[in-house]
Amino acid sequence: MQDEHLGRASKMSDAPRFTIFTPTYNRAHTLQRAYDSLHAQTLRDFEWLVIDDGSTDGTEALVAGWMKSVDFPLRYFRQDHGGKHMAHNLALKEARGYFFSCLDSDDALVPNSLERLAYHWNTIPESERAGFYAVDGLCCDQYGKIVGDKYPIEPLDANISQLKYIYRLRGEKWGVGLTEIIRRYPFPEVALGTYLPEGIVWQEIGKKFKSRSVNEVVRIYYIDEAETGVTVAKKRSLGAHAMGRWHYYTWLLNNDLEYFFKSPLPFVKAAIMLPFVAWTSRQTLADTFAGLNGLGAKLLVLSALPLSAMLYIFDHARALLRTAR
């Protein structure tokens, strides 16, 4: 996927404490805020990897201009358009930092984000640290309003499945994880050019490792950018990123069904949506059921088939109406 000759670097650092990577696809108009927020970090021991996912909007020239004056290590790589998960895998291969994280191309960090996350990581007792892989905090929007739920206690030491199914926390969070652990769990290289939900990796890591979570804002999540334009159009389409979601729902029903009685809604949704995204991405029901490992998962999807079919008919009719207008 990577065009090797396009990988370029500014000032090098053999082993920075943090690798922050930004996947970007035609987001030159928002990438400046990520750059500015890294430039303003109070802790300077980091590198920034920009993974250009085949942009055609001048992103390469923009980053090349920053390389002439940037005061932290910045490396640029370009790949054929494969999706965020492919950019993530490339960044992991290139990362030199002890910690690793993704900063989206339309977001920013608060000035002391890395400093505070490093501090909170160091509060984990050394005797317990082998069971942890990450430390994370809250996000706010560009107006300072917290996005999503705060953690019920601070610090909260839990794995991601506990956060999702037991504490049922909603909304954006952001943190950093140990590069050596995350590197063991690359994204499957499927559904190229589309979005593969990130839970397929983070929930897998959570089976063995915990994170420490704190109620400090570390990332600015720009609501106006996230909720307008192309993103809104994709959200309105139930079939958006169908192939990636097919892989994710299959993984979820195969791996996390033990939490069904604690939090049934995510699994009911997955059971309804799995046949829908299969039909939308031209997968067969036979392949879909063959991909489910347990009898419980198969029975759940089978019982949801009437709702899946109704949803597919409704979405297809809505698409025809939009086309006719």
Order of alpha helices (4+ residues) and beta strands (2+ residues): beta-beta-alpha-beta-alpha-beta-alpha-beta-beta-alpha-beta-beta-beta-alpha-alpha-beta-alpha-alpha-alpha-alpha-alpha-alpha
